[in-house]
Amino acid sequence: MSKSCGEALMHLLEAYAVTTVFGIPGEHTLELYRGIEKSNVRAVTPRNEQGASFMADGYARVSGKPGVCTIITGPGVTNAATGIGQAYADSLPMLVLSSANDSPSLGKGWGRLHETSDLCAITRPITAFSEMVHDPAEVPGLIARAFSVFGSQRPRPVHIAIPIDVMEMPVTENWKPSRIAALPVPGADAISEAAALLCSSSLTVMMVGGGAQHASEVVTNLAERLNVAVIASNAGKGIVPDSNPLSLGGGVISPAVQAYLAQAEVVLAIGTELGEADSFIYDLPVNGNVIRVDIDADRFSDAFPATIAIHGDALSACEQLVEALADGAIKTACESRIEELDRVREQQSADYTDVERQHITLLKALREELTEDAVIMGDITQLVYTGTAAMKTELPRTWFYPAGFGTLGCALPGAIGAKLAAPEKSVVALVGDGGFMFTVNELATAVEEALSIPIILWHNHSYAMIRDGMVKRGIPQIGVNPRAPDFIKLAEAFGCPGVKVNSELTFRQALKQALDYAGPTIIVVMEDDGWLVKNHG
Ligand SMILES: Cc1ncc(C[n+]2csc(CCOP(=O)(O)OP(=O)(O)O)c2C)c(N)n1
């Protein structure tokens, strides 16, 4: 029996273990929804396609599996572009399936509904590939190519656009998934060269990023074997648990940690771009030789050229390095290294500003209330910048701050995607009063899906980060103090609880209640509240 192409595609995705898609249906995607109805795939409806791509992003961050968007051509794609760009910047697997106008009209400017002159050109710069389907027979190959990007290369979003006439065409075949190639294994020569350099180095520092999230145990072994400090990017937080005294956490944002890094004779960078977004500076002080482990060969000649390039999967590279170092002249655990790193940590703490200390009061209480595997989805807000360094993290894929694209409004929809990917885990969103307003509409989705998500809203009546930049440069405060709504009434209007807390006790109580509640809860924390400063006098 034949199915429409749209329906056959949903069955194929099911065979690739896709369980959830995010999208707002339109006239042009109806056949996809026929497929959704006839498969076990769950459709989640955001309130704007930007929410769809942020949800798919959050889903991918937590699960490591591709987040899938089903959206209409034209405005559906342009709305989703922001979240697609964020997933591109942070190397996340995301499958964007959109409709397109009918094949004969493509690129002709006939005034079709939702028409653009070149749909794929919109997403090409923010995807691994963006392709227009001409015939249903191309679909299984394109989906296989997408899953190959997700599973055996640097993961990035993929956009596949299906014209409405192609979407409706009959498919008689039973489409099957293809086997995906494994991640590339690094060559032995680079490993032995790197091992030799590491053995001769008087001070090595390891930097770890999102590319090593699946290699937590072996990265930790390697650090212990070398007895060196590990600094994480945001995407690398928790790969080496912060309870390990060699971990300097996500401290690359701190001048004290940057000063320590500057002394390194060898920097071993594993699955990280060493990007500006993690340190807030262009010129990260990397002065020594750089050993780079990366799946993306373009990284070896970027702003931090590799002295030794190890091309391939981080897990395999670290396993091979541990083995190669087994007989090397590496010092075993040494008290003085820990003392050295304790001094860096002390300096880091001493450097915190007053407002950062307020953030830390909240973050400490939050950490104590959450289990280690709880997921924290951060927005672009000062509370979260402080958290990149100060929030203790024990497991990878639990702290998320989309540093790369720096997109305001990502946290709530990201948390929705995360909670759908891992319903058994606590998921918390950290937002500012400014950023929250970008995607506040997604409260409706969280209420509808009954997703327990405490939303901790740091309220300073301002786009404080930008306001502070204006003040520092002597620019009058223009456009940086937008009027915020009454967030408690807003919560009520969406049908969820909202509470303003005024002490550590009320914060902890509100958080506990929110974690037990089957829906989102807005917890408003006022920056000027006395309790936030009390611990730091
Ligand atoms: C989409 C987008 N637009 C603009 C910015 C620039 N920007 C960065 S931080 C910020 C202020 C955010 O305000 P809020 O969420 O209240 O956090 P706060 O800085 O006050 O902690 C702005 C406007 C951005 N990062 N993303």
The ligand as an SDF file (V2000), in Angstrom:
LIG
                    3D

 26 27  0  0  0  0  0  0  0  0999 V2000
   18.8840   37.7990   20.5800 C   0  0  0  0  0  0  0  0  0  0  0  0
   19.7570   38.7230   21.3730 C   0  0  0  0  0  0  0  0  0  0  0  0
   19.5450   40.0650   21.3250 N   0  0  0  0  0  0  0  0  0  0  0  0
   20.3590   40.9000   22.0150 C   0  0  0  0  0  0  0  0  0  0  0  0
   21.3970   40.4190   22.7690 C   0  0  0  0  0  0  0  0  0  0  0  0
   22.3210   41.3600   23.5220 C   0  0  0  0  0  0  0  0  0  0  0  0
   22.2540   41.1620   24.9700 N   0  0  0  0  0  0  0  0  0  0  0  0
   23.1320   40.3860   25.6290 C   0  0  0  0  0  0  0  0  0  0  0  0
   22.8790   40.2940   27.2530 S   0  0  0  0  0  0  0  0  0  0  0  0
   21.5340   41.3210   27.1490 C   0  0  0  0  0  0  0  0  0  0  0  0
   20.7770   41.6970   28.3880 C   0  0  0  0  0  0  0  0  0  0  0  0
   19.9490   40.5780   28.9140 C   0  0  0  0  0  0  0  0  0  0  0  0
   19.1380   41.0290   29.9630 O   0  0  0  0  0  0  0  0  0  0  0  0
   18.6070   40.0420   31.0680 P   0  0  0  0  0  0  0  0  0  0  0  0
   18.0750   38.8150   30.4480 O   0  0  0  0  0  0  0  0  0  0  0  0
   17.6720   40.7770   31.9390 O   0  0  0  0  0  0  0  0  0  0  0  0
   19.9190   39.6340   31.8520 O   0  0  0  0  0  0  0  0  0  0  0  0
   20.9450   40.6080   32.6740 P   0  0  0  0  0  0  0  0  0  0  0  0
   21.9760   41.0830   31.6950 O   0  0  0  0  0  0  0  0  0  0  0  0
   20.1420   41.7160   33.2550 O   0  0  0  0  0  0  0  0  0  0  0  0
   21.5420   39.7170   33.7140 O   0  0  0  0  0  0  0  0  0  0  0  0
   21.3300   41.7340   25.8250 C   0  0  0  0  0  0  0  0  0  0  0  0
   20.2390   42.6470   25.3800 C   0  0  0  0  0  0  0  0  0  0  0  0
   21.5770   39.0040   22.7640 C   0  0  0  0  0  0  0  0  0  0  0  0
   22.5680   38.4150   23.4260 N   0  0  0  0  0  0  0  0  0  0  0  0
   20.7360   38.1930   22.0940 N   0  0  0  0  0  0  0  0  0  0  0  0
  1  2  1  0
  2  3  1  0
  2 26  2  0
  3  4  2  0
  4  5  1  0
  5  6  1  0
  5 24  2  0
  6  7  1  0
  7  8  2  0
  7 22  1  0
  8  9  1  0
  9 10  1  0
 10 11  1  0
 10 22  2  0
 11 12  1  0
 12 13  1  0
 13 14  1  0
 14 15  2  0
 14 16  1  0
 14 17  1  0
 17 18  1  0
 18 19  2  0
 18 20  1  0
 18 21  1  0
 22 23  1  0
 24 25  1  0
 24 26  1  0
M  CHG  1   7   1
M  END
$$$$
